[in-house]
Amino acid sequence: MDDAAVADLMQAIGAKARAAAAELAFAPVEAKRRALLAAADAVHAGQDAILAANAADVEAAKARGISGAFLDRLILDAGRIAGVEGALRDIAAQDDPVGQVIAEWDRPNGLNIRRVRTPLGVVGVIYESRPNVTADAGALCLKAGNAVILRGGSESAQSSAAIHACLQAGLVAAGLPKDAIQLVPVQDRAAVAEMLRMNEHIDVIVPRGGKGLVGLVQREARVPVFAHLEGINHVYVDGAADPAKAMAVVVNSKARRVGVCGAAECLLIDRAFGAGADLVRGLQEAGIEVRAEGALAELPGVVPAQEEDFGQEFLAPVIALREVDGVDGAIAHIRRFGSGHTDAVVTEDAAVAARFFQRLDSAILLQNASTQFADGGEFGMGGEIGIATGKMHARGPVGAEQLTSFKYLVTGDGTVRP
């Protein structure tokens, strides 16, 4: 399809989304709930079709030489499809954010003022290999009263289309407009470029993918962007850490799934912590390559770290390791190399944890817990569109509440301003 035809297609999709958003803004809470539950039912009933579509995507990806974390994010199995279904049901069960009163007060002149949540309007989501984003983004936008335009990557096209069909079946079952959740049907890069400048139709763009995609969106977008940047996440093990907790948190943070944005990429160990070698062995036993500096680099199987290993998002079974002088050394390192996504401290010293929380400004900070909890579902949001690492509007997991804005409702009694 030539660029002009793509532009016409995207403008038509945008116009339909804007019309659907006008209806969704006042759609009954129960209708949105029914749509999400019907979509979950459709995912359950259509599991075989979704798996077949995904198998075709995976086969094509392998033929193109795609492997590692990227391929892992693409693959669906029965457990992951159950997760998609569960997320839809969880989002359906959540309180509806639209119309919630955030604050209310009275003025001396008799005016009553309420600040209430309202939909953003139309959300554009541009994502790469994860087909489950189709369901999460569609469901969360619907819950928040927004229409959404989904543009998935070519590698997950068939999987995303199969899941999108389930979402649209839910909309039809609930009597809501099918155009509330649209999937861009072409893979032309011109479609992305068009979305980024459709400010008359799209209110916010959410990029979900690697550094290249996010950087492109931030450079080219004329529409506001919720940025989801790299997950260069750290675990700092303090001298006052419990060794058993440290082992559990460190290994899970890295090894549970190495290709997710919540995976730890760097381990910082206080020089006062006496069991650093044990942590190294625990990571190695979990299949992780450790790239370390100093004395720990002399341990069997450890690879000497290079400077470029720090500040690296590996998304692979590799972790960088550096010893530091206490919490302030860890804070200095994270400020230099971190991405503001997720960082964890393992310590039994409340003052150390408080200092770590106070002096770092990552979107998510944890004490004695795995960085892999950086996930909207684990936060009780049912799902997420992404982890926003910027500081405007949304930050951290972007769920339904973060996909709303607000307006002021002011009530008087013939009140006039002197």
N, C-alpha and C positions, 0 to 999 in steps of 0.2 A: 504494500500500500504506500503511495507516495505521501510526502509530508502534508500536502494540502488536504488530502482525504483524511489523514489522521487528525489534522486540526479540526476539520468539520465533525468527525466522529466524537472527539473529545468535547467540543462545544455542545453537541447534542446531549452527551452524557451529563455534562455540567448543568445544563438547563433542566434536565429531568431531575437531577439531584436537588437543585434549588427548589423546584416545585414540591418534591417529596418532603424536604425539610420543613416547608411551611405547614404541611399537614402534621408531621411528627411533633412539632413544637407543642401541640395541644392534644396529642394522642392519649387516650385513656391509659392509665397505668396498667390495667388488666389486659388491654390489647397487646401492649409490649411484652408483658409476661407470657401471654399465650403464644405469641410469635416465637419467643425464645424456647419455650418448652416444645412447641411443634418442631422447631428446627433441631432440637436435641433428639426428638423421636425419629426425625428423618435421618440424622447421622447414624443412630443405632440401627435403623432398618436398612440403611444403605452402606453398611460397613464393607461388604464384599466389593461393591462398586468403587468405593473410595480406595480400598487396598489395591484393586486392579489398576486404577488410574495412577496411584502412587508407584506401583511396580513399574509401569511404563516410564514414568518420570525418572526413577532411579536407574533403570537400564540405560536410558538416553544419557543421563548424567555420567555414568561410568564410561560410556562410549566416548564421551568428551574429555575423559581423564580427570573428572572431578572425584575427589576422595577426601578422607580425613574428616575434620569437623564440619566442613560444608556439606558433605554427603550425610553425615549423622543428623544434621538439622533437617535435611530433606526427608529422611526415611520415616514412614508411618508404620506402626504395627498395631495389633489389637489393643495393647495397653495405651498407646498414645491416642488412638481414636477414642478409647474410653475416657481419656483425659479431656479431649475436645468436647465430648458429650457432657462430661461432668462440669466443665467450665460454663457451658451454656446454661445448665440447670442452676449452677451457683449464681450466675449473673441474674437469671430470672428471679431468684429468691431474694436478691438484695433490695433494700429500700430504694425507691425511685428518687433520684436526686432533683429532678425537675420540679420547681416550685417550692423546694425547701427554703425555709426562712433562715438565712445565715445570721442576721442581726435585726433587731427592731428597737426603736426608741421614739420617744415623744419630745417635741420641741416646746419651749415656753409659749410659742404663738399658737399652739394647738395642733400643729401638724403631727401626724403619725407617719413614720418613715420605716419601711421594711426593705432590706436587701435580700433578694431571693435568687435562687439558682435558675438559670435559663440556658437552653441549648446553645452551642456555638454556631450551629447551622449546618454547614457541609464540611466534612473532614476528608482530606485526601491522604491515603496511606500508601506509601511506596515501600515495598519490601522485597527481600531476596528469596532465600531458599526455604523458609519455614512455612509450609502450607497451613499449620495451625493458626498462624496470624490471621488468615482469612476469617476464621470463626471468631477469634478473640476480638479483632478489630470491628467486625460487623456487629457482634453482639453488644459490645461496650458502647459503640456509637448509637445503636438503637436504644439501649437503655437510657442514654443521656439525651434522647430526643433528636439526635443528629442523623442526617443522611450521610452516607460514606461512599467514596469512590476508591476502590481497591485496585492497585496495580502491582500484581505479584511478579516475581521473576520468571523468566522463560523456563528455568529448570524445574519449577514446581507448577507449571501451567495446568496440567491435567488434574493434579491433586487439588489445586485451589478451585478449579472449576467444579469438581465434584462436591466439595464442601460448600461452595457458593450456592449450588443448586439446592442444598438442604436449607440454607438460610432463606432463600427466596420462597421455598415451600412453606416455611414458617410464617413469613409475612403474608402470603396469600391466605393461609389458614386463619389468620387473625384479622383479615380484612384491612391490612395496612398496605400502602403502595409498594409494589415490587421494586420500584426505583429507589427505595430507601437504602438498599445495599446493592451497588453495581460493581461488577468486576470488569475492568478494561479487557476487551476481548482480543487485543492485538499485542504483540511483543515488540513492536517498533519503538526504538528509543525516542522517536519524536513524540510519542504519547507522554513520556515522562516530562520532556521539555515543555509540552503544552500544559500539563498539569501545574507546573511550577509558575506559570504566568497567568493562570485562570483566576485572577483575584476577583472577578465579577461573579464567579460561581463557587469558589472554594474559600473557606474562611481560615483554615489552618492545614498545613502539611505535616505529616508525621513520617519521617524516614526510618525504616527498620532494616538495618543491614550493616555492612562493613564500613570502614573509614572512607573508602572511595565514594560509596553511595552517599553517605551523610555529607561529606565535603562538597560533592556536586550539588546537592540540594541546598546547602547553606550558601554556596556561591551564586547559584542561579535563580533561587526562588524570589518571586515578587510577593508571595503569600507568606504570612507568618509561619514559623517552623518550630515544632517541638523537637529539639535535637536529642538523639540517642547516640552518644559518642562511644568511643572504645571503653571496654571494661578492663582497664589496667588496674586490677584489684590487688590489694595487699592484705596479708595476715601478719600482724606483729605479735610475737610471743614474748611477753614481758618476763623479767626475772622472777616476778611473783606469780607466774602462771602455774597452774596445776598440770603436771606432765601428762596425765591421762586425758584431761580435757584438751590440752594442746595437741596431742596426737590425733584425737578424734576430729577436732576442728580443722587442723591443717590438711589432713588426708582427704576429708570430705570436701573441703573448699576447692581442692585441686582435682581430685580423682573421680568424684561422683560423675560428672560429665565435663570433659575438658573443653568442649566446643561451645558452651553457653556463655553469655555475657557476664554471668555471675561467678565464673570460675576464677580462682585466685591465680595470678600470674607471677607474684613475687612474695617470698617468705622473708620476713625480717625477724631476726632472733637477737634478743638482748644478750650482750656478752655475759651478763650475770646469770643467765639461764643455763643450767648444767646439763641438759639432756638434748642438746642440738643434734648430736650424732644419731640419737634414737629417732628424731624426727626425719632425718635424712633417710635412714634405713626404712622407716615406715612408708615414706613416699616411694622409695625404690621398689619396695615389695608390692605397692599398688600399681607398678608399671610406669612410674613417672621418672623422667630424666631430670636430675638435679644439676643446675649450673651454679656453682658457688665460688665465693671468694675466700681468701684466708685459709685458716687451719681446716675448715670443713671441706675445702677443695681437695685436701689430701686423703679424704676417705675413699675406700674402694668404690669404683664405679662413678664417682662424681666427676663432672666435666668442669674444668676451670671456666669461670664466667668472664665474658667480655663486657665492656661498658655498654654496648648496644643491647645486651640482654635485659638491662634495667629500663623500664618504660616500654617494654615490648608486650603486645597482646599476642601470645603464642597461639591460643585456641588449639592447643595440641598437648600431648602428654609431656610437657616441659615446664619447669618452674625455675625462676632465678632465685638465688638465696644470698643474703648479705647479713653479716652481724653488725649490730648498731649499739651505740652507747645509750641505753635506756629509752624511755618513751620520747624524749625530745629528739634523739637521733632518728627514731622511726618517723616522727612527725616531719622532720626536715626532709627525709628521703621521700616520703609520700607527697609532700608539697612540690618537690622537684619532678618526680616521675609519674605521679598518679594522674588519672583522668577525671577525678571527681565523681566516679561511679559508686563504688562500694569498697569499704576498707574495714577490717576487723582487728580487734585487740583481744588477746587472751591473757587474762590477769585475774588474780584474786584481790588486788589492791584497788579499792574504790577510787582513791585519789588519782591513780594512773588512768583508770578508765574515764574519769571525769575530765582529765586533762586532754586525753585523746579525743573525746567527744567535743570538747569546747574548742580546741585549736585546729581541728580539721573541718573542712566544709564540703566533704563529699555528700552526694545525695543520700547515701545510706551508710550509716556507721553501726557496727555491731560489737558487742562484748560477749566473749565466750560462745559464739555461734558462727556457723559456717557462712561464708560469703554466698553460697548457693541459695540462701534464702532471699536473695535479691530477685524477687519474682512477685508479680501482683497476686497470683493465686495464693502464694504462701503468706501474703499480707492480708488475706481475706477479701480480696477484691474480685475474686472469681476468675480473673484473667487480667491481661494488661495489653496495651498496644506497644509499650516499650518502657524503658527506664530513661526518663528525661534527665539529662545532666546539666541543662541550662538552669538559670535562676529566675526566669520570668514565667509567670503563670503556673505551669505544671513542673514538678520536680519529683524525681524518684519514679516509682511505678505509676504509669498513667492508666487509671481505671475510669469508671463511668463518671465519678464525681469530678475528676480532673478534666473531663471533656465537656464541662459546662463553664459558662461565664456567669454574670449576675446582672440584674437590673434593680433599680430602686422604684418601689411603689409608694407613693406619697398621697395620703388622704387628709383632706381638710374639711372645713365646714363653712364654706364661703370665705375662706381665709385669703386675705390680700396682703401684699407686702407694702409697708409704709414707705 
